[in-house]
Amino acid sequence: GGSVMESCCLCVVIFTLEPPAVSFRISGEKAGIIDIEPKSGILYINGSLDWETKQVHKLQVESLDESGTVVKGPNAVTIYVDDINDNPPEFNQTKYFGVVRQNSRPGKPFMYVHATDRDDPTTPHAHLSYSILHHFPNPYEEMLFQIDNVTGAISPSRTGSYYLDPQKQDTFTLVVSVKDMAGTTTNAFTSSVDVIITVRESLWKAPPTIHIKENSTQAHPVNISKVQSNEPDVIYGIFEKEKLPRLPFSISKNGDIYVTEPLDREEKDTYTFFVVSKDSKGELVDKPLQIQVIVEDINDNPPVCQQALTVIEVQENEIGGSHIGTVFATDMDEEDTLNSRLQFKIQSQEPEFPEKNLFYIQQDTGNLHLTGRSLSKRDSAKYSLKVLVSDPVFIHKWCWVCHVSMTSLSLQYNNVTVAENIPIGTVILEIQATDGDEPATGSSLIIYQVKEGDPNNTFIIETDSETNRGFVKINKALDFETMPVYNLVINATNPEPLVPSVEYNSSSLTTFKVFVTNVDEPPVFRKPIYRTEVSEDIPVNTLVMMVEAYDPEGDSVRYSLEGDKRKWLRIDSATGQVYTASLLDREQEEVYSIEVVASEQMFLILHLRDVNDNRPQLAMDYPAFFCYPVSGGERTLIQATDADEHLFYSKFTFSLANEMNTRNNWEISTFNATHAYLSPKHANFEEKEYNVPIILNDNGKPPLENKVNLKVSICKCSSENSCFIEVDREHSWPTPGQAIGILVGVLLIIGVILGAVFCHMKYKEKNEKGDHKDAKDKAELDRLA
């Protein structure tokens, strides 16, 4: 047997004749191109063998004598055909179509392409490798899709999982290439095919807020919603956001969400939990979905009186229609709905004297009023009411009885507050007393008097003879500084004397207080006019006179001049002393009249209330760096600050800018309200400075955001774990030219200094000689004298 390459023409083997044999004959799987030379015994192939057609040829060779009789044989000959790479790979479809869901997991295949190669699969000739040649459109630096080079599985890349959105781009075309020879040689055969991918909206979406009526009578569990993952055969689960004794919800293997028992709104009116999807390995397939459930109210609670007994005190002589109190009741059903609406009705009044229906109650508010007449302690000092409170919406008509105790009090009035500058004659209070005698007679007419608390008759009370209503008026000017509070006792009497058996008692008296508030009054001068006489030739800054004013509240007074048209005078703002400011001239003005203004001295303090108008900034008192080479696990602390008051933010939010290189290279994590950690995501960093764009948000009202660039150095580190900057020794020494210049400059400075010293010495020597000469001359003069 032997092996030959396909597609060749050659001699395979030579047979030798042994007498009496004179020739050879061949038979078997000759394929029309395998034969033997009868005389020479050369077995040859006259054409091309094809491995794809037949991989093995089995032959028999015989030797013959001159008569054609077989001498030897047949001998078996087997020819094995070796494959060569003579077939390109072929896809099993001319075009592929696939569908991918938004937010699908990166690396999770959603379709496959498949190609075959007719060459020997046991050789590299048929080992295929897939790749993506082109990606249309390709809006990002990284492709949105990836392909498994061995299996042809197409899946979203990490970028695609994040950015694929049918609202932005719903169709992509990939040009997928397949190469034989495992794609490792340049002369490998290549084929390509178009793959059309449609992007569809994610199936994994949180349902809208779920509303469930409380106390449902349905058989539980009850299906309330459904979720669906983008991937089949996932395992759904629920976990709580709140730590509850029990979570009354469940989820089926198909993603159906159930409420497992009736809910009570009064116990809990909202629930929040998360739904997750996992694969068979327990890994998350999709991001958790937050589910919000609102429990809707039904009218299942009766009204309840807030107090077992409502006690109300009513002044005697309270006029008809007056609001005297309120009956309060509650309903635990949802507020501001018909389920919690309450209605009130008086069921009974005890005693029914002097008449029935002395009171009425507003149906929807519970406000109690007097119907028409005033109460009198002589009739009854106390009344008891039963008030029926009902829930009109409930099918069974919930009802409750509230008890009210009504006590009649002697006549009293609320205190009165007035300003000290209130005009005389102003009515500050109306009072009312009653008299049971015959109307319109001296026996029933009421006279009101201030019995105590007004020694100066500051108040006066006038009576309306038809209604017996009293009007308390201001009789004299009020003064806060003199009398800030009046405790008045008012007496009600008749102009005619009472019969001997009757006396005035406490019901004929009432009390109230009058509070006088301070009014900022202007300063007052001690004199209405200040006059003086001076000579016109007095010097400037001569004291002319002194004016004086005081403030009733005791505040400091400041003085100023108005109308000083000739600018002759000036005034000391603190003391009121008036001085001449320039020379006077009687011929211009004989009588000079100006105005002095006295005003209170006060301080205006303007406090600026802060608004959130400053964007957050990085507060970095230290450089951000990582030691080169990066080994993984490092992190550096960054800080944010804001010029606004801390009132406007509870904490800063740190995030990386939405840029692909940034998110691939760095990650950020919160440390506290003002700091965060920045960490490299891998170790493949060059030794250089990087700009890391960071988004800062101050979470104020309104929230302000700022994009800042943090410079981060990847540098070699010293033993102290700080950036080591190598000094460039080429430039650490001056050049020869620089050195000569420095030397010349030093010599010039030395020369100047020596020259100055020399000149000083010569000058000193000269002066000494002159001094000696002067001394000699003086001595000579003295001698001659």
VOTORSE-5289 format. One record per residue (C-alpha): y, x, z; residue in one letter. Coordinates in steps of 0.25 Angstrom, whole numbers, plus 5000, padded with zeros to 4 digits. Layout:
BEGIN
north;east;up;residu
Y;X;Z;a .
...
***
This chain:
BEGIN
north;east;up;residu
5000;5000;5000;g .
5015;5004;4998;g .
5029;4999;5000;s .
5039;4998;4989;v .
5054;4994;4989;m .
5057;4981;4981;e .
5065;4982;4969;s .
5059;4995;4963;c .
5050;5001;4952;c .
5041;5012;4956;l .
5027;5019;4957;c .
5020;5014;4969;v .
5007;5022;4969;v .
4998;5030;4960;i .
4983;5028;4959;f .
4973;5039;4955;t .
4961;5037;4945;l .
4948;5041;4949;e .
4937;5042;4938;p .
4931;5034;4932;p .
4944;5026;4934;a .
4954;5027;4922;v .
4964;5016;4926;s .
4970;5007;4937;f .
4972;4992;4938;r .
4981;4985;4948;i .
4981;4970;4952;s .
4987;4961;4963;g .
5002;4958;4966;e .
5009;4966;4955;k .
5021;4956;4954;a .
5021;4960;4939;g .
5027;4974;4942;i .
5017;4982;4950;i .
5007;4989;4941;d .
4998;5002;4940;i .
4998;5012;4929;e .
4983;5012;4925;p .
4981;5026;4921;k .
4990;5033;4931;s .
4988;5024;4943;g .
5003;5022;4946;i .
5005;5009;4953;l .
5020;5005;4950;y .
5030;4994;4951;i .
5037;4990;4939;n .
5048;4982;4944;g .
5055;4977;4957;s .
5047;4971;4969;l .
5054;4961;4978;d .
5052;4960;4993;w .
5057;4946;4993;e .
5047;4942;4983;t .
5034;4950;4988;k .
5034;4960;4999;q .
5019;4965;4996;v .
5011;4967;4983;h .
4996;4969;4985;k .
4989;4976;4973;l .
4975;4981;4969;q .
4972;4994;4961;v .
4959;4997;4953;e .
4955;5009;4945;s .
4947;5006;4932;l .
4937;5014;4923;d .
4938;5014;4908;e .
4930;5001;4907;s .
4940;4994;4917;g .
4930;4994;4928;t .
4936;4996;4942;v .
4933;5009;4948;v .
4941;5008;4961;k .
4948;4997;4967;g .
4954;4988;4969;p .
4963;4996;4979;n .
4974;4987;4986;a .
4988;4991;4985;v .
4999;4984;4993;t .
5014;4986;4989;i .
5024;4982;5000;y .
5038;4979;4995;v .
5050;4984;5004;d .
5062;4975;5005;d .
5076;4980;5001;i .
5089;4973;5004;n .
5091;4966;4991;d .
5094;4952;4996;n .
5108;4947;5002;p .
5108;4938;5014;p .
5110;4923;5010;e .
5116;4912;5019;f .
5107;4899;5020;n .
5120;4891;5017;q .
5131;4893;5007;t .
5141;4888;5018;k .
5140;4885;5032;y .
5147;4874;5041;f .
5148;4874;5056;g .
5156;4867;5067;v .
5161;4873;5080;v .
5167;4866;5091;r .
5180;4870;5098;q .
5179;4879;5110;n .
5164;4882;5107;s .
5158;4893;5115;r .
5160;4907;5108;p .
5147;4913;5103;g .
5140;4899;5103;k .
5135;4897;5088;p .
5139;4884;5082;f .
5132;4887;5068;m .
5124;4898;5061;y .
5124;4904;5047;v .
5111;4910;5041;h .
5107;4919;5030;a .
5094;4925;5025;t .
5090;4938;5018;d .
5078;4939;5009;r .
5076;4953;5012;d .
5065;4958;5022;d .
5069;4952;5035;p .
5062;4964;5042;t .
5073;4973;5036;t .
5088;4975;5038;p .
5089;4969;5024;h .
5088;4955;5030;a .
5095;4957;5043;h .
5107;4949;5042;l .
5121;4950;5049;s .
5131;4939;5050;y .
5146;4940;5051;s .
5159;4932;5049;i .
5167;4938;5037;l .
5179;4929;5037;h .
5185;4918;5046;h .
5194;4908;5040;f .
5204;4905;5046;p .
5204;4916;5057;n .
5217;4914;5065;p .
5213;4923;5077;y .
5210;4938;5078;e .
5196;4935;5081;e .
5186;4926;5073;m .
5184;4912;5079;l .
5169;4913;5075;f .
5158;4923;5076;q .
5144;4924;5070;i .
5131;4930;5076;d .
5128;4941;5066;n .
5113;4939;5067;v .
5111;4924;5069;t .
5123;4919;5061;g .
5128;4910;5073;a .
5142;4907;5072;i .
5150;4904;5084;s .
5164;4904;5089;p .
5170;4917;5094;s .
5177;4918;5107;r .
5190;4916;5100;t .
5185;4904;5092;g .
5180;4897;5105;s .
5194;4898;5110;y .
5202;4895;5098;y .
5194;4886;5089;l .
5201;4873;5088;d .
5199;4862;5077;p .
5214;4858;5079;q .
5218;4871;5074;k .
5207;4875;5064;q .
5195;4866;5061;d .
5188;4874;5050;t .
5185;4889;5049;f .
5177;4896;5037;t .
5169;4909;5041;l .
5164;4918;5030;v .
5150;4923;5036;v .
5144;4935;5031;s .
5129;4940;5032;v .
5124;4954;5029;k .
5110;4959;5028;d .
5106;4973;5033;m .
5111;4967;5046;a .
5125;4970;5041;g .
5124;4985;5044;t .
5125;4991;5030;t .
5136;4990;5020;t .
5126;4987;5008;n .
5121;4974;5016;a .
5120;4961;5008;f .
5131;4951;5012;t .
5132;4936;5011;s .
5143;4927;5016;s .
5145;4912;5018;v .
5156;4902;5023;d .
5155;4895;5036;v .
5164;4883;5038;i .
5166;4880;5053;i .
5173;4867;5058;t .
5179;4868;5072;v .
5178;4855;5079;r .
5184;4850;5092;e .
5177;4854;5105;s .
5167;4843;5110;l .
5169;4849;5124;w .
5181;4842;5129;k .
5185;4836;5142;a .
5185;4820;5142;p .
5198;4813;5145;p .
5200;4809;5159;t .
5189;4800;5164;i .
5192;4787;5171;h .
5182;4780;5180;i .
5184;4767;5188;k .
5181;4768;5202;e .
5169;4761;5209;n .
5162;4758;5196;s .
5150;4749;5197;t .
5143;4755;5185;q .
5129;4762;5186;a .
5132;4777;5188;h .
5132;4787;5182;p .
5142;4782;5172;v .
5146;4790;5160;n .
5161;4793;5160;i .
5162;4804;5149;s .
5156;4815;5140;k .
5158;4829;5137;v .
5151;4837;5125;q .
5150;4852;5124;s .
5152;4859;5110;n .
5138;4865;5112;e .
5125;4857;5112;p .
5115;4857;5124;d .
5125;4861;5135;v .
5123;4858;5149;i .
5134;4849;5155;y .
5138;4850;5170;g .
5149;4846;5179;i .
5156;4853;5190;f .
5167;4849;5200;e .
5182;4853;5200;k .
5183;4847;5214;e .
5173;4849;5225;k .
5169;4835;5228;l .
5157;4830;5237;p .
5151;4824;5224;r .
5155;4823;5209;l .
5152;4810;5204;p .
5150;4815;5189;f .
5139;4820;5181;s .
5136;4825;5167;i .
5124;4823;5158;s .
5118;4833;5149;k .
5125;4826;5137;n .
5139;4828;5143;g .
5140;4814;5148;d .
5149;4813;5161;i .
5145;4803;5172;y .
5151;4797;5184;v .
5139;4796;5194;t .
5145;4786;5204;e .
5156;4776;5206;p .
5170;4783;5210;l .
5180;4779;5220;d .
5194;4781;5216;r .
5199;4780;5230;e .
5189;4792;5234;e .
5193;4800;5222;k .
5201;4796;5210;d .
5199;4809;5201;t .
5188;4818;5198;y .
5188;4832;5190;t .
5176;4839;5186;f .
5171;4849;5175;f .
5161;4847;5165;v .
5154;4860;5159;v .
5144;4863;5148;s .
5134;4875;5149;k .
5123;4881;5141;d .
5109;4883;5144;s .
5112;4896;5151;k .
5123;4889;5160;g .
5135;4895;5153;e .
5147;4887;5150;l .
5148;4881;5136;v .
5161;4875;5137;d .
5173;4875;5146;k .
5172;4866;5158;p .
5179;4852;5155;l .
5187;4845;5166;q .
5184;4831;5168;i .
5194;4821;5175;q .
5189;4808;5180;v .
5199;4798;5186;i .
5194;4787;5195;v .
5201;4773;5191;e .
5204;4764;5202;d .
5198;4750;5204;i .
5204;4740;5213;n .
5193;4742;5224;d .
5202;4743;5237;n .
5208;4733;5245;p .
5223;4733;5250;p .
5225;4739;5264;v .
5236;4738;5274;c .
5242;4751;5277;q .
5245;4747;5291;q .
5236;4737;5300;a .
5250;4731;5305;l .
5263;4733;5298;t .
5274;4732;5308;v .
5288;4729;5303;i .
5301;4727;5311;e .
5312;4718;5306;v .
5326;4718;5311;q .
5331;4705;5315;e .
5341;4698;5305;n .
5335;4706;5293;e .
5340;4698;5282;i .
5330;4690;5273;g .
5324;4697;5262;g .
5324;4710;5269;s .
5313;4720;5267;h .
5307;4722;5281;i .
5294;4730;5279;g .
5282;4732;5270;t .
5267;4730;5271;v .
5260;4742;5266;f .
5245;4741;5260;a .
5237;4750;5251;t .
5226;4749;5241;d .
5217;4762;5239;m .
5216;4758;5224;d .
5224;4766;5214;e .
5239;4766;5217;e .
5249;4759;5207;d .
5238;4751;5200;t .
5234;4736;5201;l .
5222;4740;5210;n .
5232;4744;5221;s .
5242;4733;5220;r .
5244;4725;5232;l .
5251;4712;5235;q .
5256;4707;5248;f .
5257;4693;5254;k .
5261;4688;5268;i .
5249;4680;5273;q .
5255;4675;5287;s .
5267;4677;5296;q .
5266;4675;5311;e .
5274;4669;5317;p .
5279;4659;5307;e .
5292;4658;5314;f .
5304;4655;5312;p .
5297;4652;5298;e .
5286;4656;5289;k .
5288;4667;5278;n .
5298;4675;5286;l .
5293;4687;5277;f .
5289;4689;5263;y .
5281;4701;5257;i .
5283;4706;5243;q .
5270;4705;5236;q .
5269;4718;5230;d .
5276;4728;5239;t .
5273;4722;5253;g .
5287;4722;5257;n .
5290;4712;5268;l .
5304;4704;5268;h .
5310;4694;5276;l .
5311;4681;5268;t .
5324;4675;5273;g .
5328;4675;5287;r .
5329;4686;5297;s .
5320;4688;5308;l .
5324;4686;5323;s .
5317;4691;5335;k .
5320;4677;5342;r .
5311;4670;5331;d .
5300;4681;5332;s .
5299;4695;5336;a .
5287;4698;5327;k .
5280;4693;5315;y .
5266;4695;5310;s .
5263;4695;5295;l .
5249;4695;5288;k .
5251;4701;5274;v .
5240;4699;5263;l .
5239;4712;5254;v .
5231;4709;5242;s .
5225;4717;5230;d .
5228;4707;5218;p .
5220;4715;5208;v .
5207;4716;5215;f .
5197;4706;5210;i .
5193;4702;5225;h .
5208;4702;5229;k .
5209;4712;5240;w .
5217;4707;5252;c .
5222;4713;5265;w .
5231;4708;5276;v .
5241;4717;5282;c .
5248;4713;5296;h .
5263;4714;5298;v .
5270;4714;5311;s .
5285;4710;5310;m .
5294;4713;5322;t .
5309;4708;5322;s .
5319;4718;5328;l .
5333;4717;5333;s .
5343;4720;5322;l .
5345;4734;5319;q .
5351;4741;5307;y .
5349;4754;5300;n .
5359;4766;5302;n .
5371;4768;5293;v .
5376;4781;5287;t .
5390;4782;5282;v .
5399;4793;5277;a .
5411;4796;5286;e .
5421;4793;5274;n .
5416;4779;5272;i .
5428;4770;5270;p .
5433;4761;5281;i .
5428;4746;5279;g .
5414;4750;5273;t .
5402;4742;5277;v .
5391;4751;5282;i .
5381;4740;5288;l .
5378;4726;5287;e .
5372;4719;5300;i .
5367;4705;5302;q .
5364;4697;5315;a .
5360;4683;5316;t .
5365;4671;5325;d .
5357;4658;5327;g .
5369;4650;5331;d .
5376;4640;5322;e .
5381;4647;5309;p .
5396;4649;5307;a .
5400;4647;5321;t .
5405;4657;5331;g .
5391;4657;5338;s .
5384;4662;5325;s .
5395;4672;5320;l .
5391;4686;5323;i .
5401;4697;5327;i .
5396;4712;5326;y .
5402;4723;5334;q .
5399;4737;5336;v .
5396;4738;5351;k .
5393;4753;5352;e .
5394;4766;5345;g .
5408;4764;5338;d .
5419;4768;5348;p .
5430;4769;5337;n .
5427;4756;5330;n .
5423;4764;5318;t .
5414;4752;5313;f .
5417;4737;5312;i .
5408;4725;5309;i .
5413;4713;5302;e .
5404;4700;5301;t .
5402;4691;5289;d .
5404;4677;5296;s .
5395;4670;5286;e .
5383;4679;5287;t .
5386;4686;5301;n .
5383;4699;5294;r .
5390;4711;5300;g .
5397;4722;5291;f .
5398;4736;5298;v .
5411;4743;5293;k .
5418;4756;5294;i .
5430;4753;5303;n .
5436;4767;5304;k .
5434;4781;5297;a .
5421;4788;5300;l .
5421;4803;5304;d .
5407;4810;5304;f .
5413;4822;5312;e .
5418;4812;5323;t .
5406;4802;5323;m .
5394;4804;5315;p .
5385;4793;5320;v .
5388;4779;5326;y .
5378;4772;5334;n .
5382;4757;5333;l .
5378;4745;5341;v .
5382;4732;5334;i .
5383;4719;5342;n .
5382;4705;5336;a .
5389;4694;5344;t .
5395;4680;5342;n .
5410;4677;5343;p .
5406;4666;5353;e .
5400;4669;5366;p .
5385;4666;5368;l .
5380;4655;5377;v .
5377;4660;5391;p .
5362;4660;5390;s .
5363;4669;5377;v .
5366;4684;5377;e .
5367;4694;5366;y .
5355;4704;5366;n .
5350;4716;5358;s .
5348;4707;5346;s .
5363;4706;5345;s .
5364;4722;5344;l .
5361;4731;5333;t .
5363;4746;5331;t .
5364;4756;5320;f .
5370;4770;5318;k .
5381;4774;5308;v .
5379;4789;5303;f .
5392;4795;5298;v .
5389;4806;5287;t .
5399;4817;5285;n .
5408;4818;5273;v .
5413;4831;5268;d .
5428;4829;5271;e .
5439;4838;5265;p .
5447;4847;5273;p .
5460;4842;5280;v .
5473;4850;5281;f .
5480;4850;5295;r .
5493;4846;5288;k .
5496;4838;5276;p .
5507;4848;5271;i .
5509;4862;5274;y .
5524;4867;5273;r .
5531;4881;5275;t .
5543;4888;5270;e .
5544;4903;5266;v .
5553;4913;5259;s .
5551;4915;5245;e .
5551;4930;5247;d .
5540;4931;5256;i .
5529;4941;5252;p .
5516;4938;5245;v .
5504;4936;5255;n .
5514;4929;5265;t .
5507;4919;5274;l .
5515;4906;5271;v .
5507;4895;5279;m .
5493;4891;5283;m .
5486;4878;5280;v .
5474;4872;5288;e .
5464;4862;5284;a .
5451;4858;5291;y .
5438;4852;5286;d .
5433;4839;5294;p .
5418;4844;5293;e .
5422;4858;5299;g .
5420;4866;5286;d .
5428;4878;5282;s .
5441;4875;5273;v .
5446;4883;5261;r .
5460;4883;5256;y .
5466;4884;5242;s .
5479;4882;5235;l .
5482;4872;5223;e .
5495;4871;5215;g .
5500;4885;5218;d .
5505;4886;5204;k .
5514;4898;5207;r .
5503;4906;5214;k .
5513;4908;5226;w .
5502;4906;5237;l .
5488;4908;5241;r .
5480;4903;5253;i .
5469;4909;5261;d .
5457;4900;5258;s .
5451;4901;5272;a .
5463;4901;5281;t .
5473;4892;5274;g .
5484;4903;5275;q .
5494;4902;5263;v .
5500;4915;5258;y .
5510;4919;5247;t .
5503;4924;5234;a .
5515;4928;5227;s .
5530;4929;5228;l .
5537;4915;5230;l .
5550;4911;5223;d .
5558;4899;5228;r .
5566;4898;5215;e .
5553;4894;5208;q .
5548;4885;5219;e .
5555;4881;5232;e .
5544;4872;5237;v .
5530;4876;5233;y .
5519;4866;5236;s .
5504;4869;5234;i .
5491;4862;5238;e .
5482;4868;5248;v .
5467;4864;5246;v .
5457;4864;5258;a .
5443;4863;5255;s .
5429;4865;5262;e .
5423;4878;5260;q .
5408;4876;5256;m .
5398;4884;5249;f .
5391;4880;5236;l .
5376;4884;5236;i .
5369;4883;5223;l .
5354;4884;5224;h .
5347;4886;5211;l .
5334;4878;5210;r .
5324;4886;5202;d .
5317;4881;5190;v .
5305;4887;5183;n .
5313;4895;5172;d .
5307;4909;5173;n .
5294;4912;5166;r .
5284;4920;5173;p .
5283;4935;5171;q .
5274;4946;5174;l .
5278;4954;5187;a .
5271;4967;5185;m .
5276;4979;5194;d .
5264;4987;5189;y .
5258;4990;5175;p .
5246;4983;5170;a .
5235;4993;5166;f .
5220;4995;5165;f .
5213;5008;5165;c .
5208;5013;5152;y .
5196;5011;5148;p .
5195;4997;5153;v .
5182;4995;5160;s .
5183;4980;5163;g .
5186;4972;5176;g .
5200;4978;5177;e .
5212;4969;5180;r .
5226;4970;5183;t .
5235;4961;5192;l .
5247;4954;5185;i .
5258;4946;5191;q .
5268;4935;5187;a .
5281;4932;5192;t .
5292;4921;5190;d .
5307;4921;5194;a .
5306;4907;5197;d .
5304;4902;5211;e .
5289;4901;5215;h .
5291;4886;5217;l .
5289;4885;5202;f .
5275;4891;5201;y .
5263;4890;5209;s .
5256;4902;5201;k .
5257;4909;5188;f .
5247;4907;5177;t .
5242;4919;5169;f .
5235;4919;5156;s .
5234;4927;5144;l .
5241;4924;5131;a .
5233;4917;5120;n .
5230;4929;5112;e .
5217;4933;5107;m .
5218;4948;5111;n .
5224;4945;5124;t .
5213;4936;5128;r .
5202;4945;5123;n .
5208;4957;5130;n .
5213;4952;5144;w .
5210;4941;5154;e .
5219;4936;5165;i .
5215;4930;5179;s .
5224;4924;5190;t .
5225;4931;5203;f .
5235;4923;5211;n .
5248;4915;5208;a .
5255;4926;5203;t .
5245;4937;5198;h .
5234;4938;5188;a .
5224;4948;5184;y .
5224;4954;5170;l .
5210;4960;5165;s .
5205;4966;5152;p .
5193;4958;5146;k .
5186;4970;5140;h .
5187;4985;5140;a .
5191;4988;5126;n .
5205;4992;5128;f .
5213;5003;5122;e .
5221;5012;5131;e .
5235;5006;5128;k .
5245;4995;5133;e .
5241;4980;5130;y .
5251;4968;5130;n .
5244;4957;5137;v .
5251;4943;5135;p .
5250;4935;5147;i .
5255;4920;5149;i .
5261;4918;5163;l .
5264;4903;5168;n .
5272;4900;5180;d .
5266;4886;5182;n .
5280;4881;5186;g .
5287;4868;5183;k .
5289;4869;5171;p .
5278;4881;5169;p .
5284;4893;5162;l .
5275;4902;5154;e .
5278;4917;5149;n .
5270;4926;5140;k .
5271;4940;5145;v .
5265;4953;5140;n .
5258;4962;5150;l .
5257;4976;5146;k .
5243;4982;5150;v .
5240;4996;5149;s .
5226;5001;5146;i .
5228;5016;5151;c .
5220;5027;5157;k .
5221;5027;5172;c .
5224;5038;5182;s .
5215;5040;5195;s .
5225;5031;5202;e .
5221;5020;5192;n .
5235;5019;5186;s .
5239;5021;5171;c .
5238;5036;5168;f .
5249;5040;5157;i .
5246;5054;5152;e .
5258;5063;5150;v .
5261;5068;5136;d .
5261;5083;5138;r .
5267;5086;5125;e .
5280;5080;5130;h .
5279;5084;5144;s .
5286;5098;5141;w .
5299;5099;5134;p .
5300;5105;5120;t .
5305;5119;5118;p .
5318;5113;5113;g .
5319;5105;5125;q .
5317;5116;5134;a .
5328;5125;5127;i .
5338;5114;5129;g .
5334;5112;5143;i .
5336;5127;5146;l .
5350;5127;5139;v .
5355;5115;5147;g .
5351;5122;5160;v .
5358;5135;5156;l .
5370;5128;5152;l .
5371;5120;5166;i .
5369;5133;5173;i .
5380;5140;5165;g .
5390;5129;5168;v .
5387;5130;5183;i .
5389;5145;5183;l .
5402;5143;5175;g .
5407;5133;5185;a .
5404;5142;5197;v .
5411;5154;5190;f .
5424;5146;5187;c .
5424;5141;5202;h .
5423;5155;5207;m .
5434;5160;5198;k .
5443;5149;5202;y .
5441;5151;5217;k .
5444;5166;5216;e .
5457;5163;5208;k .
5462;5153;5219;n .
5459;5163;5230;e .
5468;5173;5223;k .
5479;5163;5222;g .
5478;5160;5237;d .
5479;5175;5240;h .
5492;5176;5232;k .
5498;5164;5237;d .
5496;5169;5251;a .
5502;5182;5248;k .
5515;5176;5242;d .
5516;5167;5254;k .
5516;5179;5263;a .
5526;5186;5255;e .
5536;5175;5256;l .
5534;5174;5271;d .
5537;5188;5272;r .
5550;5187;5264;l .
5554;5176;5272;a .
***
